[in-house]
């Protein structure tokens, strides 16, 4: 079965430190990959997406992610986090030819002053 | 544009009661989805629709029904609520630019927090 694994359920980090949130997905020939962010008591909003082309994609709020086909990973990074980045982050995959998106369990990023 | 809206925002039901959650989108999207979000489990797909008048089961459809009579609306019904249905429910929509290649990013509503006692 297709699946998405987010390797960390919680990531505490100090303000201005770098952060990496890890995501692996089950292998497939062709995939679209997404990171969504959910702020408290809100719905999810798109942070960035990989459809094709360059494996390094940049998103909003200074986040970026790298698609690694051989390792079936799509890790999210930010070089310097802010208190306002405290939120839950979801990795998601959509397989070409399907209408559905599979979400990971989420990683709660907590930025400390 | 309002995007995706959900009604109501909060609801408390007693076991056995019924209710309908309404989702509306003004982006002319083809696909619509209902998810439930529970702690540590991410988002699980309940039902989805690929167009007006069509619906299909997702990962956790038991105890729920849906209808999509108009392209912009997607209704989720609970016929006889159970405590296991206590959750936060999200509606989403998406637009497939290339229909044969599947859907792209999803746009989410703000959620409905449902408690069943």
Contacts between the chains, C-beta under 8 A, distances in Angstrom:
chain1	res1	chain2	res2	distance
A	9	B	40	7.0
A	32	B	102	7.1
A	32	B	104	6.8
A	34	B	105	6.1
A	36	B	108	7.9
A	41	B	111	7.8
A	42	B	110	6.1
A	42	B	111	7.5
A	43	B	4	7.5
A	43	B	90	5.8
A	43	B	108	3.6
A	43	B	109	5.4
A	43	B	110	4.9
A	43	B	111	5.5
A	44	B	43	7.7
A	44	B	90	7.1
A	44	B	92	7.8
A	44	B	106	7.7
A	44	B	108	4.5
A	45	B	108	6.9
A	46	B	105	4.8
A	46	B	106	7.9
A	46	B	107	8.0
A	49	B	104	7.4
A	49	B	105	5.7
A	51	B	104	7.3
A	90	B	42	6.4
A	90	B	43	7.1
A	94	B	102	5.7
A	94	B	103	6.2
A	94	B	104	7.5
A	95	B	102	6.8
A	96	B	101	5.1
A	96	B	102	5.1
A	97	B	100	7.1
A	97	B	101	7.1
A	97	B	102	5.6
A	98	B	102	5.1
A	98	B	103	8.0
A	99	B	31	6.0
A	99	B	48	6.7
A	99	B	50	5.6
A	99	B	96	7.7
A	99	B	102	6.3
A	99	B	103	5.6
A	100	B	33	7.7
A	100	B	45	6.2
A	100	B	48	6.6
A	100	B	58	7.2
A	100	B	103	7.7
A	101	B	103	7.1
A	101	B	106	6.1
A	103	B	35	8.0
A	103	B	42	4.5
A	103	B	43	4.3
A	104	B	42	5.6
A	105	B	40	6.0
A	105	B	41	6.1
A	105	B	42	4.2
A	106	B	40	7.9
A	106	B	42	5.3
